[in-house]
Amino acid sequence: MSQKVRVRFAPSPTGPLHIGGLRTALFNYLFAKKNNGDFILRIEDTDQNRFVEGAEQYIIDSLNWSGIPFDEGPGKEGAFGPYRQSERKHLYKQYALDLIAKDKAYYAFDTPETLDHHRKDHEAKGKTFIYNWHNRLKLTNSLSLSPEEVKSKIDNGEDYVIRFKSPENQQLILNDSIRGEIKIDTNVLDDKVLFKSDGMPTYHLANIVDDHLMEISHVIRGEEWLPSLALHQLLYDAFGWKAPEFAHLPLIMKPVGKGKLSKRDGEKGGFPVFPLSWNQSVGYKEAGFFPEAVINFLALLGWNPGTEQEIFSLQELVNAFSLERVNKSGARFDPEKNNWYNQQWLQKKSDDELAQLFTVDLESKGISANSSYIKQVVYSIKERAVFVKDFWELSDYFFTAPTTYNEKAVKKQWKEDTPDIMKGVIDILKGINDFESAIVEEKVKAWIGQKELSFGKVMPPLRLVIVGDMKGPHLFDIMALIGKEESVKRISTAIEQL
């Protein structure tokens, strides 16, 4: 690529960043880094009526938490700023006027009431009202009015918009890096509004002007923008500018496979759809997901590496990524697969890191233990965990003795002769000086053999009294960790209570 790769993620600050938006940002980031390019964040806030306080910072925080920070953007000013469209609004009018001068756009003075009347009239006849070549000369605009009338209306402060003059009887040949060649008949296009009399551009004009001025080489965005591709290409042509390469990403579909994934799907299914919490909606971070897991599963929603590999670090994703391997069809969102990714990433974490995270949870419960002990506990139970928040349920018996016992297990395991057997185990344990797992196991099993007892009469009830349930890792590992005194105490307490 001769031109330096520059891509942009250009969200509107109208609310939290949806997981689909985060994936768009991710694909832009991967493409930029794969090609030694720049990843730019541009805030498209021209519609001030929909602006939501805090949304811009939320977007920035989400990108940073996910590990895909932008190279240029608000707070990271480069040579192409400012990066908020509201701070660039002085730029756009000259470009709209330039299009009028080139006969590529025109002033339109039609009132909302007039346009609404035309729409209803068309609907009554079973038609759709389109403002374009077939009726523009019948409407109130600078193509149907004299220059003097146009000047008079503008001088008198009448409201107007500037519309693009879409061409008649042309076939556009468009190219998309993911979808290939697309043909569009320009006769079906409407004359989109580019600029409003309040001094603000519409998305279409601001988007094209900013992409040109910021030297964007590739526009990678969601497929909801595919219907705008023809207009955007025509605008580039009208200005005489080289258009960037376009790539439209497939939708992220509902878990059932039909329709676009929405916030409501997450609420119904009990899974996040935002990277971070927003108001009452829990985000992936707060749900306990690792950012590496979120990035990993998002990357494989709509893209495949062409291999069987499923677990990717960010650098591995950068190395493997290409737009050619992005799918055209939508990708079904699978919450269970997301959990699986988190489990895989949890296993890749060091015991030290997991112990530090678990310590925070323990401290919130008023439990203190030395870091070495917590690390050993984590090592013994982490394979069964999906999230760090699962650690407590998997390991509570390492920190507090059971106060209740699983009723089903008691009925099945606690027989008439069990108390006497457990007293025998206590005697064996008291005689062990080096209370290591392998030694305890050897002594207890030797005793079982000497007494000609079955393992089923000893081991299940022993687990029950140590843990309170029939769960947990290797029993003798648990006993070695909690120690001889605590093990004996738990057996004695169970003999009294059961």
FENURMO-V829973 format. One record per backbone hydrogen bond with DSSP energy under -1.0 kcal/mol. CO is the residue of the C=O (numbers start at 1). NH is the residue of the N-H. E is the energy in kcal/mol with one decimal. If there is no record, write none. Layout:
BEGIN
CO_NH_E, CO_NH_E
END
This chain:
BEGIN
5_38_-2.2, 6_217_-2.2, 6_218_-1.3, 7_40_-2.6, 9_42_-2.4, 11_44_-2.6, 12_14_-2.2, 13_52_-2.6, 18_22_-2.0, 19_23_-1.9, 20_24_-1.8, 21_25_-2.3, 22_26_-2.6, 23_27_-2.7, 24_28_-2.0, 25_29_-2.6, 26_30_-3.1, 27_31_-2.2, 28_32_-2.5, 29_33_-2.8, 30_34_-2.4, 31_35_-1.4, 32_37_-3.9, 33_36_-1.2, 38_7_-2.6, 39_71_-3.3, 39_72_-1.2, 40_9_-2.9, 43_45_-1.3, 43_85_-2.6, 46_48_-1.4, 47_50_-1.3, 52_55_-1.9, 54_58_-1.9, 55_59_-2.2, 56_60_-2.1, 57_61_-3.0, 58_62_-2.4, 59_63_-2.1, 60_64_-2.3, 61_65_-2.8, 62_66_-2.0, 63_68_-2.3, 72_41_-2.8, 73_76_-2.7, 76_73_-1.5, 83_43_-2.7, 84_87_-1.3, 85_88_-1.7, 88_91_-2.5, 92_96_-1.9, 93_97_-2.8, 94_98_-1.7, 95_99_-1.7, 96_100_-1.6, 97_101_-2.4, 98_102_-1.4, 99_104_-3.3, 100_103_-1.8, 104_165_-3.1, 106_163_-2.8, 107_142_-2.9, 108_161_-2.2, 111_115_-2.2, 112_116_-2.3, 113_117_-2.1, 114_118_-2.1, 115_119_-2.2, 116_120_-2.4, 117_121_-2.3, 118_122_-2.4, 119_123_-2.6, 120_124_-2.3, 122_127_-3.3, 123_126_-1.7, 130_132_-1.0, 131_191_-3.7, 132_135_-1.8, 132_136_-2.1, 135_138_-1.8, 139_141_-1.2, 140_109_-3.0, 141_145_-1.8, 146_150_-2.3, 147_151_-2.4, 148_152_-2.4, 149_153_-2.2, 150_154_-2.3, 151_155_-2.9, 152_156_-2.1, 153_158_-2.5, 154_157_-1.5, 160_197_-1.3, 161_108_-2.9, 162_194_-3.7, 162_195_-1.4, 163_106_-2.2, 164_166_-1.2, 170_186_-2.8, 172_184_-2.2, 174_182_-3.1, 176_180_-2.5, 180_176_-2.2, 182_174_-3.6, 184_172_-3.4, 185_188_-1.8, 186_189_-1.5, 190_192_-1.5, 192_164_-2.9, 194_202_-2.4, 195_162_-2.8, 196_199_-1.9, 200_196_-2.3, 202_206_-2.0, 203_207_-2.9, 204_208_-1.8, 205_209_-2.7, 206_210_-2.7, 207_211_-2.3, 208_212_-2.2, 209_213_-2.9, 210_214_-2.6, 211_216_-2.8, 212_215_-1.3, 217_245_-2.4, 219_247_-2.4, 221_249_-3.3, 222_225_-1.9, 223_226_-1.7, 225_228_-1.2, 226_229_-1.6, 228_232_-2.5, 229_233_-2.6, 230_234_-2.4, 231_235_-2.4, 232_236_-2.2, 233_237_-2.4, 234_238_-2.7, 235_239_-2.3, 236_240_-1.1, 236_241_-2.5, 245_219_-3.2, 246_177_-3.1, 247_221_-2.3, 249_223_-1.7, 251_331_-2.4, 252_261_-2.9, 253_333_-1.8, 254_257_-1.9, 259_254_-2.6, 262_266_-1.4, 263_267_-2.1, 264_268_-2.7, 265_269_-2.7, 266_270_-1.5, 266_271_-1.7, 273_19_-2.2, 274_284_-2.0, 275_285_-2.4, 278_281_-2.7, 281_278_-2.5, 283_287_-1.9, 284_289_-2.4, 285_288_-1.3, 290_294_-1.9, 291_295_-2.6, 292_296_-2.1, 293_297_-2.6, 294_298_-2.2, 295_299_-2.2, 296_300_-1.2, 298_301_-1.6, 300_302_-1.1, 302_327_-3.1, 313_317_-2.1, 314_318_-2.4, 315_319_-2.3, 316_320_-1.9, 317_321_-2.0, 322_325_-1.1, 323_326_-1.8, 325_304_-1.5, 331_253_-3.1, 334_338_-1.8, 335_339_-1.9, 336_340_-1.9, 337_341_-2.2, 338_342_-2.0, 339_343_-2.3, 340_344_-2.3, 341_345_-2.3, 342_346_-2.4, 343_347_-2.0, 344_348_-1.0, 350_354_-2.3, 351_355_-2.6, 352_356_-2.0, 353_357_-2.0, 354_358_-2.5, 355_359_-2.3, 356_360_-1.2, 357_361_-1.0, 358_362_-2.6, 359_363_-2.8, 360_364_-1.6, 362_365_-1.0, 362_367_-2.5, 363_366_-1.5, 370_374_-2.1, 371_375_-2.3, 372_376_-1.8, 373_377_-2.3, 374_378_-2.7, 375_379_-2.2, 376_380_-1.6, 377_381_-1.3, 378_382_-2.2, 381_384_-1.6, 382_385_-1.6, 387_390_-1.5, 388_391_-1.9, 390_394_-1.8, 391_395_-1.2, 392_396_-1.7, 395_398_-2.3, 396_399_-1.7, 396_400_-2.2, 406_410_-2.4, 407_411_-2.3, 408_412_-1.8, 409_413_-3.1, 410_414_-2.3, 413_415_-1.1, 417_421_-1.9, 418_422_-2.8, 419_423_-1.9, 420_424_-1.7, 421_425_-1.8, 422_426_-2.2, 423_427_-1.9, 424_428_-1.7, 425_429_-2.7, 426_430_-2.5, 429_432_-1.7, 433_435_-1.2, 434_436_-2.2, 436_440_-2.8, 437_441_-2.7, 438_442_-2.2, 439_443_-2.4, 440_444_-2.6, 441_445_-2.5, 442_446_-2.0, 443_447_-2.2, 444_448_-2.3, 445_449_-2.1, 446_450_-2.4, 447_451_-2.4, 448_453_-2.4, 454_457_-1.1, 455_459_-2.6, 458_462_-1.9, 459_463_-2.5, 460_464_-2.3, 461_465_-2.1, 462_466_-1.7, 463_467_-2.9, 464_468_-2.0, 468_406_-2.1, 474_478_-1.7, 475_479_-2.4, 476_480_-2.2, 477_481_-1.8, 478_482_-2.5, 479_483_-1.9, 483_487_-2.2, 484_488_-2.7, 485_489_-2.2, 486_490_-2.4, 487_491_-2.0, 488_492_-2.5, 489_493_-2.5, 490_494_-2.0, 491_495_-2.1, 492_496_-1.7, 493_497_-2.0, 494_498_-3.0
END
